């Protein structure tokens, strides 16, 4: 549960080697805290119960990206897939790899109410169903156990993710929720099985209905933004569809009046899943139009031939209104959609995206499209 919190954390215990870190959220609110020179910005924030958007804590996922407006710092130990040289040259940093050398001021790419001021909840959940959707894609369904107050529900925003823990280990991996918040505690995930992935291997070879695992979260800032009634375009690659489906289901539940377009891409027919679910969602939510795209289809495929980026670009070129654009998938997908949108004059601030990157153990939340 999100709670209210003072906009400024006291720095009165600051030492000579500590520096004041001031954060400006997307909606113009501020908060600050103290960070020693030998500590990264994310760890120092969590030390005073400020839980910013972060995932891997090792510079490999890109979730904790922010813009440094002023101040000196050391930035080290990160992957260029998470932070490109071009982004770094423009002042972007990964907060989990940034150690201050002076007071700093940073801009966050999300609103204040997506910051948490209490540790993420840890819950136990039981596997209820495992369904193989493709040779390497699994739909995993869980049932939460009651929390300390006896409640079953998990408070999350459509588009967010949780960390799933392998039983009897300290290994966790992040996966996006494909369902909407509910009172009965059921959770749904779309998981790409990666060769050599620790969680993927466990899920493929050991997991079974009835087994218990730990759920921590929710996390993430990839959520629906309130920008009035502007059209909304959603672009998903592979299991990046999970976050997008959660958002679309919420919009359908509330029958939101926006014009909505979904572009979903995979490589071949054998990689395709959720066609029936998308068709049913469009029937329940008439505002939704969708296009399924295959980059390497067979001759019998009657749908769109080509990349999901190209389909998105063609539709955007003919749009009468500038839409908000939600993208979830690989770095290649996010970069392609971003470049296409900017080339057509779209303000980069109209793009809301989440990139799925494989970590050092090769687990990932989605595949490439």
DODOGU-508592 format. One line per 10 residues: number of its first residue (from 1); their letters; for each residue x, y, z of N, C-alpha, C. Coordinates in pm, whole numbers, plus 50000, padded with zeros to 5 digits. Layout:
REM residues N
NUM = a = X Y Z X Y Z X Y Z | ...
***
This chain:
REM residues 369
1 = xxxxxxxxxx = 50084 49881 50000 50000 50000 50000 50087 50123 50000 | 50054 50220 49916 50129 50343 49914 50084 50430 50030 | 50178 50500 50092 50145 50585 50205 50200 50724 50180 | 50138 50822 50245 50186 50959 50233 50317 50973 50309 | 50400 51065 50264 50531 51081 50327 50576 51225 50308 | 50649 51275 50404 50700 51410 50391 50787 51421 50268 | 50784 51537 50202 50856 51554 50076 51004 51571 50096 | 51051 51584 50217 51194 51604 50240 51238 51518 50359 | 51343 51439 50339 51398 51357 50445 51507 51436 50517 | 51505 51432 50647 51602 51511 50724 51744 51465 50697
11 = xxxxxxxxxx = 51835 51564 50679 51976 51535 50655 52060 51588 50773 | 51999 51600 50890 52070 51665 51001 52185 51581 51054 | 52186 51449 51025 52297 51364 51071 52405 51351 50965 | 52402 51434 50866 52497 51430 50755 52639 51455 50805 | 52736 51376 50752 52876 51392 50788 52950 51464 50676 | 53079 51490 50697 53157 51562 50597 53166 51486 50465 | 53161 51352 50470 53172 51273 50348 53037 51244 50285 | 52929 51294 50347 52795 51275 50293 52756 51390 50203 | 52668 51361 50109 52619 51464 50019 52467 51459 50013 | 52406 51573 49994 52260 51583 49983 52218 51549 49841
21 = xxxxxxxxxx = 52125 51455 49831 52071 51413 49702 51928 51466 49693 | 51902 51552 49597 51768 51606 49577 51708 51544 49452 | 51588 51493 49466 51518 51428 49355 51395 51508 49317 | 51377 51526 49186 51260 51595 49133 51179 51493 49053 | 51055 51471 49091 50971 51374 49022 50908 51436 48897 | 50850 51351 48815 50793 51396 48689 50681 51498 48709 | 50612 51491 48824 50505 51586 48852 50553 51704 48937 | 50686 51726 48943 50741 51846 49002 50758 51846 49152 | 50738 51733 49218 50757 51725 49363 50902 51690 49393 | 50947 51722 49514 51087 51701 49550 51098 51622 49679
31 = xxxxxxxxxx = 51208 51552 49692 51247 51491 49819 51398 51483 49820 | 51456 51475 49938 51601 51470 49947 51644 51379 50062 | 51767 51332 50053 51824 51247 50156 51975 51258 50147 | 52044 51201 50244 52189 51209 50250 52251 51079 50200 | 52362 51091 50123 52428 50973 50069 52578 50986 50085 | 52647 50890 50150 52793 50892 50160 52858 50869 50024 | 52982 50910 50011 53053 50895 49885 53079 50750 49848 | 53082 50660 49946 53110 50520 49916 52983 50437 49901 | 52868 50501 49887 52741 50431 49877 52667 50475 49751 | 52603 50382 49684 52526 50420 49565 52394 50487 49606
41 = xxxxxxxxxx = 52335 50559 49513 52217 50640 49543 52096 50557 49582 | 52080 50440 49520 51965 50355 49553 51978 50298 49694 | 52096 50246 49728 52115 50187 49860 52098 50290 49971 | 52151 50411 49949 52136 50516 50050 51989 50553 50068 | 51914 50559 49960 51772 50591 49970 51697 50483 50047 | 51725 50357 50015 51657 50248 50084 51695 50243 50232 | 51814 50293 50264 51856 50299 50403 51772 50392 50489 | 51702 50487 50424 51611 50576 50497 51467 50557 50448 | 51438 50434 50403 51302 50394 50364 51245 50477 50249 | 51329 50504 50150 51283 50561 50024 51308 50455 49917
51 = xxxxxxxxxx = 51202 50397 49863 51217 50287 49768 51184 50339 49628 | 51292 50372 49556 51281 50425 49420 51268 50311 49320 | 51238 50344 49197 51228 50239 49096 51365 50176 49074 | 51377 50049 49103 51502 49975 49089 51468 49828 49079 | 51559 49752 49021 51530 49610 49002 51652 49524 49034 | 51756 49534 48952 51869 49441 48967 51971 49487 49070 | 51980 49617 49096 52080 49675 49186 52223 49646 49140 | 52241 49619 49012 52375 49586 48964 52407 49650 48829 | 52324 49744 48783 52352 49814 48659 52322 49738 48533 | 52241 49631 48540 52217 49550 48421 52077 49564 48364
61 = xxxxxxxxxx = 51984 49626 48437 51845 49628 48388 51799 49765 48340 | 51856 49874 48390 51817 50007 48346 51696 50065 48416 | 51639 49994 48514 51517 50042 48578 51537 50171 48656 | 51657 50191 48712 51680 50305 48801 51739 50426 48729 | 51713 50439 48601 51769 50550 48525 51710 50683 48572 | 51792 50785 48573 51751 50921 48609 51842 51018 48536 | 51806 51146 48537 51887 51248 48472 51955 51333 48579 | 52086 51345 48570 52160 51429 48663 52153 51574 48616 | 52085 51658 48692 52075 51799 48658 52196 51879 48705 | 52255 51837 48816 52374 51904 48867 52445 51813 48966
71 = xxxxxxxxxx = 52577 51837 48983 52655 51761 49080 52759 51673 49016 | 52856 51633 49096 52964 51544 49053 52939 51404 49107 | 52983 51304 49031 52956 51166 49072 53050 51071 49001 | 53057 50948 49053 53125 50836 48987 53018 50738 48941 | 53027 50696 48816 52933 50600 48759 53014 50482 48708 | 52990 50365 48764 53075 50250 48729 52997 50120 48743 | 53048 50016 48675 52996 49881 48690 52858 49858 48630 | 52831 49914 48512 52699 49897 48453 52712 49841 48312 | 52600 49789 48261 52594 49736 48125 52553 49846 48028 | 52616 49850 47911 52578 49948 47810 52442 49917 47750
81 = xxxxxxxxxx = 52392 49794 47769 52254 49766 47728 52156 49841 47817 | 52194 49865 47942 52108 49937 48035 52126 50088 48025 | 52247 50133 47991 52274 50276 47978 52373 50294 47863 | 52322 50345 47752 52408 50362 47636 52503 50479 47656 | 52609 50482 47575 52705 50592 47583 52637 50724 47546 | 52544 50718 47449 52472 50839 47409 52388 50893 47524 | 52319 50803 47596 52238 50847 47709 52324 50903 47821 | 52438 50837 47846 52527 50887 47950 52581 51026 47915 | 52610 51049 47788 52664 51179 47747 52562 51290 47764 | 52434 51253 47771 52328 51350 47789 52290 51368 47936
91 = xxxxxxxxxx = 52367 51307 48026 52344 51325 48168 52262 51217 48235 | 52229 51111 48160 52155 51001 48222 52249 50918 48310 | 52197 50869 48422 52274 50784 48511 52188 50667 48556 | 52252 50561 48600 52185 50452 48670 52212 50473 48818 | 52109 50495 48895 52127 50533 49034 52191 50425 49119 | 52174 50297 49078 52234 50189 49157 52385 50181 49137 | 52437 50250 49035 52581 50249 49006 52644 50386 49026 | 52570 50480 49083 52617 50618 49096 52651 50648 49241 | 52776 50694 49260 52821 50736 49393 52853 50885 49388 | 52795 50964 49478 52810 51110 49469 52949 51156 49512
101 = xxxxxxxxxx = 52997 51259 49444 53120 51326 49482 53092 51470 49527 | 52965 51508 49523 52919 51639 49569 52769 51627 49590 | 52704 51733 49636 52559 51735 49637 52510 51716 49494 | 52396 51648 49479 52343 51620 49345 52195 51653 49338 | 52153 51688 49219 52012 51709 49189 51979 51623 49068 | 51875 51539 49080 51839 51447 48972 51691 51455 48943 | 51655 51435 48817 51516 51429 48774 51477 51284 48752 | 51364 51243 48810 51314 51107 48795 51209 51102 48684 | 51204 50995 48606 51109 50988 48495 50972 50931 48535 | 50931 50952 48659 50801 50903 48705 50750 50992 48818
111 = xxxxxxxxxx = 50622 50974 48851 50557 51061 48946 50591 51022 49091 | 50564 51119 49178 50595 51104 49321 50520 50986 49383 | 50395 50964 49342 50318 50860 49410 50361 50719 49372 | 50459 50706 49280 50514 50574 49250 50637 50543 49335 | 50675 50636 49421 50782 50610 49518 50718 50551 49643 | 50779 50448 49697 50728 50387 49819 50815 50428 49938 | 50752 50433 50054 50823 50470 50176 50812 50362 50283 | 50799 50240 50238 50802 50123 50325 50855 50007 50243 | 50915 49910 50309 50974 49797 50239 50867 49720 50162 | 50900 49671 50042 50803 49593 49964 50754 49472 50042
121 = xxxxxxxxxx = 50627 49440 50023 50568 49326 50093 50625 49195 50041 | 50638 49099 50130 50676 48963 50094 50561 48870 50129 | 50516 48793 50031 50401 48704 50049 50435 48565 49999 | 50367 48467 50053 50377 48331 50002 50263 48307 49904 | 50293 48229 49800 50191 48198 49700 50207 48054 49654 | 50097 47994 49618 50094 47855 49573 50072 47851 49422 | 50148 47765 49353 50127 47746 49209 49996 47671 49189 | 49906 47729 49111 49779 47663 49082 49778 47598 48944 | 49837 47669 48845 49834 47618 48708 49960 47659 48635 | 50013 47569 48553 50123 47599 48462 50081 47551 48323
131 = xxxxxxxxxx = 50075 47644 48228 50028 47613 48094 50135 47648 47993 | 50176 47550 47911 50276 47574 47808 50204 47636 47687 | 50231 47765 47661 50166 47836 47552 50238 47816 47419 | 50372 47810 47425 50456 47780 47310 50567 47690 47363 | 50656 47640 47277 50764 47555 47331 50848 47622 47439 | 50856 47755 47439 50938 47820 47541 50866 47935 47612 | 50733 47930 47618 50656 48031 47689 50556 47962 47781 | 50555 48002 47907 50468 47941 48007 50378 48046 48070 | 50251 48013 48083 50162 48094 48166 50162 48034 48305 | 50206 48112 48402 50214 48068 48541 50106 48139 48620
141 = xxxxxxxxxx = 50022 48061 48690 49916 48118 48774 49941 48081 48919 | 49931 48181 49006 49956 48164 49148 49835 48206 49230 | 49827 48152 49351 49727 48193 49449 49799 48241 49574 | 49781 48369 49607 49845 48423 49727 49786 48363 49853 | 49871 48340 49953 49827 48307 50087 49783 48435 50157 | 49696 48428 50257 49653 48550 50328 49772 48620 50393 | 49767 48755 50396 49872 48830 50465 49844 48831 50615 | 49921 48910 50692 49908 48911 50837 49770 48957 50882 | 49702 49034 50798 49569 49081 50833 49459 48994 50773 | 49499 48884 50709 49403 48792 50652 49356 48826 50513
151 = xxxxxxxxxx = 49415 48929 50452 49372 48969 50318 49445 48888 50212 | 49376 48860 50103 49435 48784 49993 49490 48875 49883 | 49437 48996 49870 49470 49080 49755 49611 49136 49762 | 49664 49170 49645 49793 49239 49631 49765 49374 49568 | 49810 49480 49634 49787 49616 49586 49893 49650 49482 | 49854 49654 49353 49949 49690 49248 49877 49766 49139 | 49955 49835 49057 49902 49906 48941 49924 49820 48817 | 49827 49811 48726 49850 49738 48601 49977 49788 48532 | 50063 49693 48493 50191 49724 48432 50309 49697 48524 | 50283 49682 48654 50393 49660 48747 50435 49513 48750
161 = xxxxxxxxxx = 50547 49487 48818 50600 49351 48828 50627 49316 48974 | 50651 49188 48997 50692 49140 49128 50817 49053 49111 | 50885 49029 49221 50996 48935 49222 50944 48799 49269 | 50970 48695 49191 50933 48559 49228 51058 48485 49276 | 51048 48422 49392 51163 48355 49451 51154 48204 49441 | 51264 48141 49403 51271 47995 49398 51270 47941 49542 | 51186 47843 49572 51177 47792 49709 51312 47746 49764 | 51334 47776 49894 51453 47732 49968 51583 47790 49913 | 51574 47902 49843 51692 47972 49794 51670 48123 49815 | 51775 48201 49790 51758 48346 49792 51753 48403 49650
171 = xxxxxxxxxx = 51727 48316 49551 51723 48357 49410 51586 48413 49376 | 51584 48534 49321 51461 48598 49277 51475 48645 49134 | 51363 48649 49061 51362 48704 48927 51234 48787 48910 | 51243 48897 48833 51126 48984 48815 51036 48939 48700 | 50906 48938 48725 50809 48906 48620 50688 48996 48632 | 50640 49042 48518 50526 49133 48514 50396 49058 48532 | 50302 49123 48598 50169 49067 48619 50086 49086 48493 | 50016 48981 48451 49934 48988 48331 49786 49009 48363 | 49749 49001 48490 49610 49021 48531 49594 49158 48595 | 49473 49192 48631 49446 49318 48701 49431 49290 48850
181 = xxxxxxxxxx = 49443 49394 48933 49424 49374 49078 49287 49312 49106 | 49283 49225 49206 49158 49157 49242 49157 49129 49391 | 49044 49086 49440 49030 49058 49583 49062 48914 49619 | 49069 48824 49519 49085 48683 49553 49231 48637 49557 | 49326 48726 49524 49467 48692 49537 49524 48607 49426 | 49457 48600 49311 49510 48524 49198 49605 48612 49119 | 49716 48554 49074 49817 48625 48997 49848 48546 48871 | 49877 48617 48762 49904 48552 48634 50030 48613 48571 | 50116 48527 48515 50241 48571 48454 50261 48501 48320 | 50327 48569 48228 50371 48510 48102 50523 48508 48105
191 = xxxxxxxxxx = 50581 48390 48103 50725 48376 48127 50794 48310 48010 | 50894 48379 47958 50979 48325 47852 51087 48238 47915 | 51096 48113 47876 51198 48022 47928 51329 48046 47854 | 51431 48086 47927 51562 48113 47870 51657 47997 47896 | 51727 47954 47794 51825 47847 47810 51932 47890 47910 | 51951 47813 48015 52049 47845 48117 52000 47939 48224 | 51879 47994 48210 51824 48082 48312 51794 48005 48439 | 51830 48060 48553 51811 47989 48680 51663 47967 48708 | 51584 48074 48702 51441 48058 48729 51375 47978 48617 | 51416 48003 48493 51360 47929 48380 51381 47779 48396
201 = xxxxxxxxxx = 51502 47740 48437 51533 47598 48454 51448 47538 48565 | 51436 47611 48676 51354 47561 48787 51208 47545 48743 | 51157 47645 48674 51017 47641 48632 50993 47528 48533 | 51089 47503 48446 51074 47402 48342 51089 47260 48395 | 51176 47242 48494 51213 47107 48535 51165 47066 48674 | 51138 47163 48762 51106 47128 48899 50971 47178 48947 | 50929 47293 48903 50805 47352 48952 50685 47266 48916 | 50584 47267 49003 50463 47189 48980 50348 47251 49059 | 50225 47232 49013 50111 47284 49089 50114 47234 49233 | 50081 47324 49323 50083 47293 49467 50206 47343 49537
211 = xxxxxxxxxx = 50315 47367 49464 50438 47416 49526 50421 47561 49568 | 50493 47599 49675 50488 47735 49726 50614 47811 49683 | 50598 47939 49656 50712 48026 49632 50683 48163 49692 | 50786 48248 49696 50771 48380 49758 50748 48485 49651 | 50658 48578 49681 50628 48691 49594 50663 48818 49669 | 50748 48902 49609 50785 49029 49670 50747 49142 49575 | 50686 49245 49630 50651 49359 49547 50515 49414 49582 | 50460 49498 49496 50497 49521 49356 50607 49625 49340 | 50662 49629 49217 50765 49724 49178 50729 49781 49041 | 50799 49889 49005 50792 49939 48869 50708 50064 48851
221 = xxxxxxxxxx = 50743 50140 48748 50674 50265 48716 50612 50262 48577 | 50609 50146 48515 50545 50130 48385 50395 50112 48409 | 50324 50222 48423 50182 50221 48457 50109 50320 48366 | 49978 50310 48364 49898 50402 48284 49910 50544 48340 | 49926 50640 48250 49937 50781 48288 49808 50853 48249 | 49766 50946 48332 49644 51021 48306 49677 51147 48227 | 49661 51137 48095 49684 51250 48006 49555 51285 47933 | 49444 51277 48004 49316 51307 47942 49270 51196 47851 | 49200 51232 47744 49140 51133 47655 49221 51112 47528 | 49352 51143 47533 49435 51116 47415 49433 50968 47382
231 = xxxxxxxxxx = 49442 50934 47252 49449 50792 47216 49570 50725 47282 | 49561 50595 47299 49671 50519 47358 49711 50407 47262 | 49839 50405 47226 49895 50298 47144 49981 50210 47235 | 49966 50079 47221 50043 49984 47300 50122 49895 47205 | 50253 49882 47230 50339 49800 47145 50406 49698 47235 | 50387 49569 47204 50442 49462 47288 50518 49363 47204 | 50631 49317 47257 50708 49212 47194 50715 49092 47286 | 50676 48974 47237 50685 48852 47317 50610 48864 47448 | 50675 48821 47557 50611 48823 47688 50599 48963 47747 | 50649 49064 47674 50617 49201 47711 50467 49226 47704
241 = xxxxxxxxxx = 50394 49134 47642 50249 49144 47635 50186 49138 47773 | 50253 49078 47871 50194 49063 48005 50155 49197 48063 | 50249 49292 48070 50220 49424 48126 50110 49494 48047 | 50117 49483 47916 50021 49549 47829 49880 49493 47850 | 49870 49359 47861 49739 49298 47884 49680 49342 48017 | 49763 49355 48119 49714 49403 48248 49653 49542 48233 | 49722 49631 48160 49671 49766 48137 49541 49763 48057 | 49539 49685 47949 49421 49681 47863 49300 49621 47936 | 49324 49520 48017 49215 49461 48094 49156 49563 48190 | 49242 49644 48255 49192 49747 48344 49108 49850 48267
251 = xxxxxxxxxx = 49156 49892 48149 49080 49987 48069 48946 49928 48026 | 48945 49798 47994 48821 49732 47956 48725 49722 48074 | 48779 49691 48193 48695 49682 48312 48624 49814 48339 | 48695 49922 48319 48641 50055 48345 48576 50117 48222 | 48583 50045 48108 48528 50095 47981 48574 50239 47955 | 48705 50259 47964 48761 50391 47940 48740 50432 47794 | 48711 50560 47769 48668 50602 47636 48778 50628 47534 | 48904 50606 47570 49014 50633 47478 49005 50545 47353 | 49057 50596 47243 49086 50513 47127 49212 50434 47158 | 49208 50302 47139 49317 50215 47180 49361 50126 47065
261 = xxxxxxxxxx = 49492 50121 47043 49548 50030 46943 49658 49946 47006 | 49655 49817 46978 49757 49723 47027 49833 49666 46908 | 49966 49668 46917 50054 49606 46818 50136 49501 46892 | 50115 49375 46855 50182 49264 46923 50265 49186 46823 | 50396 49171 46852 50484 49107 46757 50563 48991 46813 | 50575 48886 46733 50666 48774 46759 50730 48737 46625 | 50809 48632 46626 50881 48596 46503 50801 48508 46409 | 50754 48392 46458 50686 48295 46373 50557 48248 46439 | 50479 48170 46367 50354 48118 46422 50377 48036 46549 | 50486 47962 46555 50508 47879 46673 50539 47962 46798
271 = xxxxxxxxxx = 50574 48089 46777 50600 48178 46889 50476 48253 46935 | 50367 48235 46864 50247 48315 46887 50162 48255 46999 | 50109 48341 47084 50022 48299 47194 49923 48410 47223 | 49822 48378 47299 49722 48474 47348 49634 48533 47237 | 49625 48467 47121 49537 48519 47016 49391 48520 47062 | 49348 48411 47126 49208 48403 47170 49180 48507 47278 | 49276 48526 47369 49256 48623 47476 49246 48766 47422 | 49329 48797 47322 49325 48931 47263 49193 48950 47188 | 49151 48848 47114 49025 48857 47040 48908 48878 47135 | 48906 48806 47246 48798 48820 47343 48800 48956 47409
281 = xxxxxxxxxx = 48921 49006 47439 48931 49138 47500 48877 49246 47407 | 48907 49234 47277 48857 49330 47180 48705 49323 47168 | 48649 49204 47185 48503 49189 47182 48439 49255 47303 | 48506 49245 47418 48453 49305 47541 48477 49455 47547 | 48576 49502 47470 48617 49642 47476 48624 49695 47332 | 48513 49741 47279 48507 49780 47137 48603 49891 47098 | 48654 49969 47193 48750 50075 47160 48884 50019 47114 | 48908 49891 47142 49038 49830 47114 49045 49775 46972 | 49147 49821 46898 49185 49762 46771 49322 49698 46790 | 49348 49586 46722 49476 49520 46741 49532 49467 46611
291 = xxxxxxxxxx = 49664 49452 46609 49734 49398 46493 49843 49305 46543 | 49838 49180 46499 49940 49082 46535 50039 49072 46420 | 50168 49086 46452 50271 49098 46350 50373 48985 46362 | 50404 48922 46249 50507 48818 46245 50619 48861 46152 | 50741 48854 46200 50855 48893 46116 50896 48783 46020 | 50872 48656 46057 50910 48544 45969 50793 48445 45958 | 50682 48489 45900 50565 48402 45892 50578 48297 45783 | 50495 48195 45792 50485 48097 45685 50396 48154 45575 | 50399 48092 45456 50315 48141 45345 50166 48142 45378 | 50124 48060 45474 49981 48052 45506 49934 48162 45601
301 = xxxxxxxxxx = 50026 48239 45656 49988 48344 45751 49915 48456 45677 | 49795 48490 45725 49714 48591 45657 49717 48726 45729 | 49788 48733 45841 49797 48859 45913 49910 48946 45863 | 49956 49036 45946 50059 49133 45907 50194 49064 45891 | 50259 49086 45777 50393 49036 45751 50492 49149 45778 | 50576 49136 45879 50674 49239 45908 50685 49266 46056 | 50772 49357 46090 50800 49384 46231 50688 49465 46294 | 50675 49449 46425 50576 49525 46500 50609 49674 46496 | 50736 49707 46485 50776 49848 46476 50725 49910 46347 | 50737 49838 46237 50690 49890 46109 50538 49906 46109
311 = xxxxxxxxxx = 50467 49810 46169 50321 49822 46176 50281 49944 46259 | 50349 49963 46371 50324 50080 46455 50351 50208 46379 | 50463 50212 46310 50503 50333 46236 50401 50369 46130 | 50352 50270 46056 50253 50295 45951 50124 50351 46010 | 50081 50295 46123 49959 50342 46186 49976 50483 46243 | 50091 50508 46304 50116 50639 46364 50120 50747 46257 | 50176 50714 46140 50185 50812 46032 50048 50861 45988 | 49946 50777 46003 49812 50815 45961 49722 50861 46075 | 49779 50876 46193 49698 50913 46310 49650 51057 46300 | 49525 51081 46342 49468 51215 46342 49503 51291 46469
321 = xxxxxxxxxx = 49530 51217 46579 49567 51278 46706 49696 51216 46755 | 49773 51292 46829 49897 51240 46887 49863 51150 47006 | 49903 51023 47002 49869 50932 47111 49977 50928 47219 | 49939 50878 47336 50037 50830 47431 50080 50692 47384 | 50209 50661 47399 50263 50537 47344 50326 50456 47456 | 50278 50334 47475 50329 50243 47576 50401 50128 47506 | 50527 50105 47543 50608 50003 47477 50667 49912 47583 | 50655 49782 47562 50713 49686 47657 50777 49572 47578 | 50908 49557 47597 50978 49450 47526 51128 49470 47531 | 51195 49419 47434 51341 49421 47428 51393 49562 47404
331 = xxxxxxxxxx = 51521 49589 47435 51580 49718 47402 51568 49750 47253 | 51583 49649 47168 51570 49670 47023 51430 49721 46989 | 51329 49663 47050 51192 49707 47025 51170 49850 47073 | 51212 49878 47196 51192 50012 47253 51264 50117 47168 | 51387 50088 47129 51463 50184 47047 51396 50206 46911 | 51345 50098 46850 51280 50110 46720 51154 50195 46727 | 51071 50170 46828 50949 50248 46844 50982 50394 46874 | 51080 50416 46960 51119 50553 46996 51167 50630 46873 | 51255 50568 46796 51307 50634 46676 51194 50665 46577 | 51102 50570 46560 50992 50591 46466 50902 50706 46513
341 = xxxxxxxxxx = 50875 50711 46641 50787 50815 46696 50852 50953 46683 | 50979 50963 46719 51048 51092 46712 51057 51140 46568 | 51081 51046 46474 51090 51083 46332 50959 51141 46280 | 50848 51104 46345 50717 51155 46304 50673 51274 46390 | 50768 51329 46466 50740 51452 46541 50677 51432 46677 | 50678 51309 46731 50620 51284 46862 50716 51328 46971 | 50666 51398 47071 50745 51437 47187 50788 51311 47261 | 50918 51294 47290 50963 51175 47364 50891 51155 47496 | 50838 51262 47557 50767 51249 47684 50634 51177 47666 | 50588 51160 47541 50464 51086 47516 50487 50936 47515
351 = xxxxxxxxxx = 50615 50893 47525 50648 50751 47525 50670 50703 47668 | 50600 50597 47705 50618 50532 47834 50662 50390 47803 | 50779 50350 47853 50829 50219 47810 50895 50143 47924 | 50904 50013 47903 50980 49926 47992 51058 49829 47906 | 51189 49827 47926 51276 49736 47852 51301 49611 47935 | 51295 49497 47869 51325 49371 47934 51467 49330 47896 | 51552 49319 47995 51691 49279 47973 51720 49151 48049 | 51792 49059 47986 51838 48939 48055 51953 48977 48147 | 51948 48925 48269 52055 48953 48364 52171 48857 48348 | 52261 48856 48447 52379 48774 48436 52349 48625 48442
361 = xxxxxxxxx = 52230 48589 48487 52192 48447 48490 52099 48413 48374 | 52081 48510 48281 52011 48488 48155 51861 48467 48166 | 51799 48495 48281 51654 48498 48285 51607 48632 48230 | 51492 48635 48170 51438 48757 48112 51287 48750 48114 | 51223 48867 48114 51077 48868 48117 51016 48860 47978 | 51092 48872 47872 51031 48866 47739 51131 48821 47635 | 51081 48801 47514 51169 48766 47405 51182 48883 47309 | 51254 48863 47200 51284 48971 47105 51177 48977 46997 | 51139 49099 46961 51049 49118 46847 51087 49247 46778
***
